[in-house]
Amino acid sequence: VQMIGAVQAYTTSSEEAEASEGRGEAGAWGGTAHQDAAAIILQHDCILRNKRNLLAHLNMRVRRLKALRWRFGRVLPPHLQERTGPPEKHFYREYDKLLVDYQRSTLDLTLDMEPPKDHKIEVRVLFDFGELYSRDGPLILTRNSVHFLWTEDAQPLIAEGVVQPVN
């Protein structure tokens, strides 16, 4: 609204200047040259504003999709799949592939979403698992045995149901 008022004021003052000079040349858009210039500037500013809004919206959607990947894992829940379009689903799959490839080459980033309080945790073995190699050396995991394991060694075993943390 402020911009329209500014354009109207500009065109009014330019019309008065042209009338006093005796020039009333028609521009390419049907108005005077100053009116055409003002209209072009207004249209360009509107296009830039719409572009900024669109990019901000897309950036917000990308951030939400990334957060959903960290929250729900590799598969997007069905009620959220209904609300995403094909390009967003494609982005989700590609982002998942990048994350999986990176975690295979370095470490699993989804193990500890919060920093551990202790570097080692006490766990009880639920069934005979066999030998486990850790930084401290080999451990034999037999049913109902209790061990202090490094957190990064214990987390995958907890997720698989091999061991459970002891209070």
C-alpha positions in Angstrom: 0.0 0.0 0.0 2.8 2.4 0.8 4.6 1.5 -2.4 1.4 2.2 -4.5 1.0 5.6 -2.8 4.7 6.4 -3.5 4.2 5.4 -7.2 1.1 7.5 -7.5 2.9 10.5 -5.9 5.8 9.9 -8.3 3.7 9.7 -11.4 1.6 12.7 -10.4 4.7 14.8 -9.9 6.2 13.6 -13.1 3.0 14.3 -15.0 3.0 17.9 -13.7 6.6 18.3 -14.7 5.9 17.0 -18.2 2.8 19.2 -18.6 4.8 22.3 -17.6 7.5 21.3 -20.2 4.9 20.6 -22.9 5.9 17.0 -23.2 3.1 14.4 -23.0 4.8 11.6 -24.9 3.1 8.2 -24.5 5.2 5.4 -23.2 5.2 1.8 -24.4 2.7 0.8 -21.7 0.1 3.5 -22.6 1.1 6.0 -20.0 3.8 8.6 -20.0 7.4 7.4 -19.8 7.5 8.2 -16.1 4.3 6.3 -15.4 5.7 3.3 -17.4 9.0 3.4 -15.4 7.1 3.5 -12.1 4.9 0.6 -13.2 7.9 -1.4 -14.1 9.6 -0.7 -10.8 6.5 -1.6 -8.9 6.0 -4.9 -10.8 9.7 -5.8 -10.4 9.5 -5.2 -6.6 6.4 -7.3 -6.4 8.1 -10.1 -8.2 11.1 -9.9 -5.9 8.9 -10.0 -2.8 7.0 -13.0 -4.1 10.3 -14.7 -4.9 11.6 -14.1 -1.3 8.3 -15.5 0.1 8.5 -18.6 -2.0 12.1 -19.3 -1.1 11.4 -18.8 2.6 8.5 -21.2 2.3 10.6 -23.8 0.5 13.4 -23.4 3.1 10.9 -24.0 5.9 9.6 -27.2 4.2 13.1 -28.5 3.7 14.0 -27.9 7.4 10.8 -29.7 8.4 11.6 -32.7 6.2 15.1 -32.9 7.6 13.7 -32.8 11.2 11.2 -35.5 10.3 14.0 -37.7 9.0 15.8 -37.4 12.3 12.6 -37.9 14.3 11.0 -40.9 12.4 14.0 -42.5 10.7 14.1 -43.8 7.2 10.3 -44.2 6.6 8.0 -41.3 6.7 4.7 -42.1 8.6 1.7 -42.6 6.3 -0.2 -39.6 7.7 2.8 -37.4 6.8 3.2 -39.0 3.4 -0.2 -37.8 2.4 0.8 -34.2 3.1 4.0 -34.2 1.0 4.2 -33.8 -2.7 6.4 -35.9 -5.1 9.3 -33.4 -5.0 9.3 -33.4 -1.2 9.2 -37.2 -1.1 12.1 -37.3 -3.6 14.1 -34.9 -1.4 13.3 -37.0 1.7 14.6 -40.2 0.0 17.8 -38.4 -1.3 18.5 -36.9 2.1 18.1 -40.3 3.7 20.5 -41.8 1.2 23.1 -39.1 2.0 22.7 -39.7 5.7 22.9 -43.5 5.4 26.1 -43.3 3.2 27.7 -40.8 5.6 26.9 -43.0 8.7 28.2 -46.1 7.0 31.5 -44.4 6.3 32.0 -42.7 9.7 29.6 -43.4 12.6 25.9 -43.7 13.3 24.7 -40.3 14.2 21.3 -41.5 15.4 22.6 -43.6 18.3 22.8 -40.8 20.9 20.5 -37.9 20.3 21.6 -36.5 23.7 25.1 -36.6 25.1 25.7 -39.5 27.4 26.0 -38.9 31.1 28.6 -41.7 31.4 31.0 -43.1 28.8 30.3 -46.7 30.0 26.9 -48.2 30.9 26.1 -51.4 32.8 24.1 -53.9 30.8 22.7 -57.4 31.4 22.9 -59.9 28.5 19.4 -61.3 27.6 20.7 -64.4 25.6 23.9 -66.0 24.6 25.5 -63.7 22.0 29.1 -64.9 21.8 32.2 -62.8 21.6 32.2 -59.0 21.3 35.3 -57.1 20.5 35.5 -53.7 22.2 38.2 -51.1 23.0 38.9 -53.0 26.2 39.4 -56.3 24.4 37.2 -59.3 23.7 34.1 -59.9 25.9 32.1 -63.1 26.0 28.4 -62.2 26.3 26.5 -65.1 28.0 22.9 -65.1 29.2 22.3 -63.1 32.5 26.0 -61.9 32.7 26.5 -58.2 33.5 29.1 -56.0 31.8 30.3 -52.4 31.7 30.3 -51.5 28.0 31.3 -48.4 26.2 28.2 -46.5 25.2 28.9 -46.7 21.5 29.3 -50.5 21.8 26.2 -51.0 24.0 23.7 -48.9 22.0 23.5 -51.2 18.9 23.2 -54.2 21.2 20.4 -52.5 23.1 18.6 -51.6 19.9 18.9 -55.3 18.7 17.5 -56.6 22.1 20.7 -58.5 22.9 21.3 -56.6 26.2 19.3 -54.3 28.4 20.6 -51.5 30.6 20.8 -52.2 34.3 19.3 -49.4 36.5 
